[in-house]
Amino acid sequence: MTAETGPAAPALTARQEARRRSILRAGAQLAGRGGFEAVQMREVADAAGVALGTLYRYFPSKVHLLVALMQEQLQRLRVTLRRRPPAGQDAAQRVAETLMRAFRALQREPHLADAMVRAFTFADRGVSPEVDAVSRLTTAIIVDAIGVREPTREQLAAVRVIEHTWHSALITWLSGRESIAQVGRDIETVCRLIGPAGDGPGRPGAG
């Protein structure tokens, strides 16, 4: 059983991809300035230089847009982590380091982080494909840190609990109910579910 990021979306033309990136950039800028409420679709369209109807063809709602932004952020994180893998001596330490690196990245843009997490939390069944893509990518990032190519059912069950704890920690931090230090302690605690498995040559980047 492997942790995959899911089937690829239909390929966009270069022009479509450029337009999509422009929309995502505009959404990120608005969210970064004012959070979830600041992302208004007409303002996104104006900032991206596209018609409102065009925007809705790419993203049917601002929740779709913000969840897509979360996916893009995670894709960038995964590339960074593969270039500079976590240095922990065992799997639990590596997963904890990975998640705290992601958390520190979110700290740099708290309004954007709040917007993305709120969108992910509010997403209904209409956003299921996008939410599932984010979940698969999060799983893949954690499995990379564990250092196994074929995670067991038990490992994937532990990863699922870690993901739930990570999401909950983000919500409580963003709402001011939990300190950064407590987030770190919670992440370290839940990552012990992984145990020492994953050390050795299967680890990404290992010889």
MIBASE-925858 format. One record per residue (C-alpha): x, y, z; chain; residue number from 1; residue in one letter. Coordinates in nm, 2 decimals, m for minus. Layout:
// MIBASE-925858
{atom {X; Y; Z}; "A"; NUM; "a"}
...
END
This chain:
// MIBASE-925858
{atom {0.00; 0.00; 0.00}; "A"; 1; "m"}
{atom {0.15; 0.34; m0.10}; "A"; 2; "t"}
{atom {0.07; 0.70; m0.01}; "A"; 3; "a"}
{atom {0.00; 0.87; m0.34}; "A"; 4; "e"}
{atom {m0.10; 1.23; m0.42}; "A"; 5; "t"}
{atom {m0.38; 1.10; m0.63}; "A"; 6; "g"}
{atom {m0.46; 1.11; m1.00}; "A"; 7; "p"}
{atom {m0.33; 1.41; m1.19}; "A"; 8; "a"}
{atom {m0.58; 1.67; m1.30}; "A"; 9; "a"}
{atom {m0.64; 1.72; m1.67}; "A"; 10; "p"}
{atom {m0.35; 1.91; m1.82}; "A"; 11; "a"}
{atom {m0.39; 2.28; m1.88}; "A"; 12; "l"}
{atom {m0.25; 2.47; m2.17}; "A"; 13; "t"}
{atom {0.04; 2.70; m2.09}; "A"; 14; "a"}
{atom {m0.20; 3.00; m2.11}; "A"; 15; "r"}
{atom {m0.46; 2.83; m1.88}; "A"; 16; "q"}
{atom {m0.19; 2.74; m1.63}; "A"; 17; "e"}
{atom {m0.06; 3.10; m1.63}; "A"; 18; "a"}
{atom {m0.41; 3.23; m1.58}; "A"; 19; "r"}
{atom {m0.47; 2.98; m1.29}; "A"; 20; "r"}
{atom {m0.15; 3.09; m1.12}; "A"; 21; "r"}
{atom {m0.24; 3.45; m1.16}; "A"; 22; "s"}
{atom {m0.57; 3.38; m0.99}; "A"; 23; "i"}
{atom {m0.40; 3.19; m0.71}; "A"; 24; "l"}
{atom {m0.15; 3.47; m0.66}; "A"; 25; "r"}
{atom {m0.43; 3.73; m0.64}; "A"; 26; "a"}
{atom {m0.62; 3.52; m0.39}; "A"; 27; "g"}
{atom {m0.30; 3.47; m0.18}; "A"; 28; "a"}
{atom {m0.24; 3.84; m0.17}; "A"; 29; "q"}
{atom {m0.59; 3.93; m0.06}; "A"; 30; "l"}
{atom {m0.59; 3.66; 0.20}; "A"; 31; "a"}
{atom {m0.25; 3.76; 0.32}; "A"; 32; "g"}
{atom {m0.37; 4.11; 0.38}; "A"; 33; "r"}
{atom {m0.71; 4.04; 0.54}; "A"; 34; "g"}
{atom {m0.77; 3.67; 0.59}; "A"; 35; "g"}
{atom {m1.07; 3.47; 0.48}; "A"; 36; "f"}
{atom {m1.32; 3.76; 0.47}; "A"; 37; "e"}
{atom {m1.09; 3.96; 0.25}; "A"; 38; "a"}
{atom {m1.11; 3.71; m0.03}; "A"; 39; "v"}
{atom {m1.40; 3.83; m0.24}; "A"; 40; "q"}
{atom {m1.43; 3.67; m0.58}; "A"; 41; "m"}
{atom {m1.49; 3.99; m0.77}; "A"; 42; "r"}
{atom {m1.18; 4.14; m0.61}; "A"; 43; "e"}
{atom {m0.98; 3.83; m0.70}; "A"; 44; "v"}
{atom {m1.09; 3.85; m1.06}; "A"; 45; "a"}
{atom {m1.00; 4.22; m1.08}; "A"; 46; "d"}
{atom {m0.66; 4.16; m0.92}; "A"; 47; "a"}
{atom {m0.59; 3.87; m1.15}; "A"; 48; "a"}
{atom {m0.70; 4.05; m1.46}; "A"; 49; "g"}
{atom {m0.97; 3.80; m1.56}; "A"; 50; "v"}
{atom {m1.35; 3.82; m1.60}; "A"; 51; "a"}
{atom {m1.56; 3.70; m1.31}; "A"; 52; "l"}
{atom {m1.70; 3.42; m1.52}; "A"; 53; "g"}
{atom {m1.36; 3.30; m1.61}; "A"; 54; "t"}
{atom {m1.26; 3.30; m1.24}; "A"; 55; "l"}
{atom {m1.56; 3.08; m1.16}; "A"; 56; "y"}
{atom {m1.47; 2.83; m1.43}; "A"; 57; "r"}
{atom {m1.14; 2.77; m1.25}; "A"; 58; "y"}
{atom {m1.27; 2.80; m0.89}; "A"; 59; "f"}
{atom {m1.64; 2.78; m0.83}; "A"; 60; "p"}
{atom {m1.61; 2.95; m0.48}; "A"; 61; "s"}
{atom {m1.35; 3.11; m0.26}; "A"; 62; "k"}
{atom {m1.34; 2.79; m0.06}; "A"; 63; "v"}
{atom {m1.23; 2.60; m0.37}; "A"; 64; "h"}
{atom {m0.97; 2.88; m0.43}; "A"; 65; "l"}
{atom {m0.83; 2.87; m0.08}; "A"; 66; "l"}
{atom {m0.81; 2.50; m0.06}; "A"; 67; "v"}
{atom {m0.62; 2.50; m0.39}; "A"; 68; "a"}
{atom {m0.39; 2.75; m0.24}; "A"; 69; "l"}
{atom {m0.33; 2.51; 0.05}; "A"; 70; "m"}
{atom {m0.25; 2.24; m0.20}; "A"; 71; "q"}
{atom {0.00; 2.46; m0.38}; "A"; 72; "e"}
{atom {0.17; 2.55; m0.05}; "A"; 73; "q"}
{atom {0.20; 2.19; 0.04}; "A"; 74; "l"}
{atom {0.35; 2.10; m0.30}; "A"; 75; "q"}
{atom {0.61; 2.37; m0.25}; "A"; 76; "r"}
{atom {0.68; 2.24; 0.10}; "A"; 77; "l"}
{atom {0.73; 1.88; m0.03}; "A"; 78; "r"}
{atom {0.98; 2.00; m0.29}; "A"; 79; "v"}
{atom {1.17; 2.19; m0.02}; "A"; 80; "t"}
{atom {1.17; 1.89; 0.21}; "A"; 81; "l"}
{atom {1.30; 1.66; m0.06}; "A"; 82; "r"}
{atom {1.59; 1.90; m0.12}; "A"; 83; "r"}
{atom {1.65; 1.94; 0.25}; "A"; 84; "r"}
{atom {1.51; 1.64; 0.43}; "A"; 85; "p"}
{atom {1.44; 1.65; 0.81}; "A"; 86; "p"}
{atom {1.75; 1.54; 1.01}; "A"; 87; "a"}
{atom {1.59; 1.35; 1.30}; "A"; 88; "g"}
{atom {1.75; 1.02; 1.40}; "A"; 89; "q"}
{atom {1.42; 0.83; 1.40}; "A"; 90; "d"}
{atom {1.09; 0.85; 1.21}; "A"; 91; "a"}
{atom {0.90; 1.02; 1.49}; "A"; 92; "a"}
{atom {1.16; 1.30; 1.51}; "A"; 93; "q"}
{atom {1.16; 1.35; 1.14}; "A"; 94; "r"}
{atom {0.78; 1.37; 1.12}; "A"; 95; "v"}
{atom {0.77; 1.62; 1.40}; "A"; 96; "a"}
{atom {1.04; 1.83; 1.24}; "A"; 97; "e"}
{atom {0.86; 1.82; 0.91}; "A"; 98; "t"}
{atom {0.53; 1.94; 1.06}; "A"; 99; "l"}
{atom {0.70; 2.21; 1.27}; "A"; 100; "m"}
{atom {0.87; 2.34; 0.95}; "A"; 101; "r"}
{atom {0.53; 2.36; 0.79}; "A"; 102; "a"}
{atom {0.40; 2.54; 1.09}; "A"; 103; "f"}
{atom {0.68; 2.79; 1.09}; "A"; 104; "r"}
{atom {0.61; 2.86; 0.72}; "A"; 105; "a"}
{atom {0.24; 2.93; 0.81}; "A"; 106; "l"}
{atom {0.35; 3.16; 1.10}; "A"; 107; "q"}
{atom {0.51; 3.39; 0.85}; "A"; 108; "r"}
{atom {0.17; 3.47; 0.69}; "A"; 109; "e"}
{atom {m0.09; 3.42; 0.96}; "A"; 110; "p"}
{atom {m0.37; 3.58; 0.77}; "A"; 111; "h"}
{atom {m0.32; 3.35; 0.47}; "A"; 112; "l"}
{atom {m0.28; 3.05; 0.70}; "A"; 113; "a"}
{atom {m0.61; 3.14; 0.88}; "A"; 114; "d"}
{atom {m0.79; 3.18; 0.54}; "A"; 115; "a"}
{atom {m0.66; 2.84; 0.41}; "A"; 116; "m"}
{atom {m0.74; 2.65; 0.73}; "A"; 117; "v"}
{atom {m1.09; 2.80; 0.76}; "A"; 118; "r"}
{atom {m1.16; 2.71; 0.40}; "A"; 119; "a"}
{atom {m1.04; 2.36; 0.45}; "A"; 120; "f"}
{atom {m1.26; 2.33; 0.77}; "A"; 121; "t"}
{atom {m1.57; 2.48; 0.61}; "A"; 122; "f"}
{atom {m1.54; 2.28; 0.28}; "A"; 123; "a"}
{atom {m1.85; 2.07; 0.20}; "A"; 124; "d"}
{atom {m1.90; 1.78; m0.03}; "A"; 125; "r"}
{atom {m1.87; 2.00; m0.33}; "A"; 126; "g"}
{atom {m1.51; 2.06; m0.25}; "A"; 127; "v"}
{atom {m1.43; 1.70; m0.18}; "A"; 128; "s"}
{atom {m1.19; 1.64; m0.47}; "A"; 129; "p"}
{atom {m0.98; 1.94; m0.36}; "A"; 130; "e"}
{atom {m0.99; 1.85; 0.01}; "A"; 131; "v"}
{atom {m0.90; 1.49; m0.08}; "A"; 132; "d"}
{atom {m0.60; 1.61; m0.28}; "A"; 133; "a"}
{atom {m0.48; 1.82; 0.02}; "A"; 134; "v"}
{atom {m0.52; 1.52; 0.25}; "A"; 135; "s"}
{atom {m0.33; 1.28; 0.01}; "A"; 136; "r"}
{atom {m0.05; 1.53; m0.02}; "A"; 137; "l"}
{atom {m0.02; 1.58; 0.36}; "A"; 138; "t"}
{atom {m0.01; 1.20; 0.39}; "A"; 139; "t"}
{atom {0.26; 1.18; 0.13}; "A"; 140; "a"}
{atom {0.47; 1.44; 0.31}; "A"; 141; "i"}
{atom {0.45; 1.26; 0.64}; "A"; 142; "i"}
{atom {0.53; 0.92; 0.47}; "A"; 143; "v"}
{atom {0.83; 1.08; 0.31}; "A"; 144; "d"}
{atom {0.95; 1.19; 0.65}; "A"; 145; "a"}
{atom {0.89; 0.84; 0.80}; "A"; 146; "i"}
{atom {1.12; 0.71; 0.53}; "A"; 147; "g"}
{atom {0.93; 0.41; 0.39}; "A"; 148; "v"}
{atom {0.81; 0.36; 0.03}; "A"; 149; "r"}
{atom {0.55; 0.10; 0.13}; "A"; 150; "e"}
{atom {0.38; 0.21; 0.45}; "A"; 151; "p"}
{atom {0.19; m0.05; 0.64}; "A"; 152; "t"}
{atom {m0.18; m0.02; 0.74}; "A"; 153; "r"}
{atom {m0.07; 0.05; 1.10}; "A"; 154; "e"}
{atom {0.16; 0.33; 0.98}; "A"; 155; "q"}
{atom {m0.11; 0.49; 0.77}; "A"; 156; "l"}
{atom {m0.35; 0.47; 1.06}; "A"; 157; "a"}
{atom {m0.09; 0.65; 1.28}; "A"; 158; "a"}
{atom {m0.04; 0.91; 1.00}; "A"; 159; "v"}
{atom {m0.42; 0.97; 0.99}; "A"; 160; "r"}
{atom {m0.42; 1.05; 1.37}; "A"; 161; "v"}
{atom {m0.12; 1.27; 1.32}; "A"; 162; "i"}
{atom {m0.30; 1.46; 1.04}; "A"; 163; "e"}
{atom {m0.60; 1.52; 1.26}; "A"; 164; "h"}
{atom {m0.39; 1.64; 1.55}; "A"; 165; "t"}
{atom {m0.20; 1.87; 1.32}; "A"; 166; "w"}
{atom {m0.52; 2.02; 1.18}; "A"; 167; "h"}
{atom {m0.66; 2.07; 1.53}; "A"; 168; "s"}
{atom {m0.34; 2.23; 1.65}; "A"; 169; "a"}
{atom {m0.35; 2.48; 1.36}; "A"; 170; "l"}
{atom {m0.71; 2.57; 1.45}; "A"; 171; "i"}
{atom {m0.64; 2.62; 1.82}; "A"; 172; "t"}
{atom {m0.32; 2.82; 1.75}; "A"; 173; "w"}
{atom {m0.49; 3.05; 1.49}; "A"; 174; "l"}
{atom {m0.78; 3.11; 1.73}; "A"; 175; "s"}
{atom {m0.53; 3.21; 2.00}; "A"; 176; "g"}
{atom {m0.62; 2.92; 2.23}; "A"; 177; "r"}
{atom {m0.29; 2.74; 2.21}; "A"; 178; "e"}
{atom {0.07; 2.87; 2.22}; "A"; 179; "s"}
{atom {0.34; 2.79; 1.97}; "A"; 180; "i"}
{atom {0.52; 2.59; 2.23}; "A"; 181; "a"}
{atom {0.21; 2.38; 2.31}; "A"; 182; "q"}
{atom {0.17; 2.31; 1.94}; "A"; 183; "v"}
{atom {0.52; 2.18; 1.93}; "A"; 184; "g"}
{atom {0.46; 1.96; 2.23}; "A"; 185; "r"}
{atom {0.14; 1.82; 2.09}; "A"; 186; "d"}
{atom {0.31; 1.74; 1.76}; "A"; 187; "i"}
{atom {0.60; 1.57; 1.93}; "A"; 188; "e"}
{atom {0.36; 1.36; 2.14}; "A"; 189; "t"}
{atom {0.14; 1.24; 1.86}; "A"; 190; "v"}
{atom {0.44; 1.16; 1.63}; "A"; 191; "c"}
{atom {0.55; 0.90; 1.88}; "A"; 192; "r"}
{atom {0.27; 0.68; 1.74}; "A"; 193; "l"}
{atom {0.50; 0.62; 1.44}; "A"; 194; "i"}
{atom {0.78; 0.47; 1.66}; "A"; 195; "g"}
{atom {1.13; 0.42; 1.53}; "A"; 196; "p"}
{atom {1.02; 0.26; 1.20}; "A"; 197; "a"}
{atom {1.14; 0.40; 0.88}; "A"; 198; "g"}
{atom {1.51; 0.44; 0.95}; "A"; 199; "d"}
{atom {1.74; 0.32; 0.69}; "A"; 200; "g"}
{atom {1.80; 0.32; 0.31}; "A"; 201; "p"}
{atom {1.43; 0.36; 0.21}; "A"; 202; "g"}
{atom {1.44; 0.71; 0.34}; "A"; 203; "r"}
{atom {1.40; 0.98; 0.07}; "A"; 204; "p"}
{atom {1.74; 1.12; m0.02}; "A"; 205; "g"}
{atom {1.92; 0.83; 0.13}; "A"; 206; "a"}
{atom {2.19; 0.65; m0.08}; "A"; 207; "g"}
END
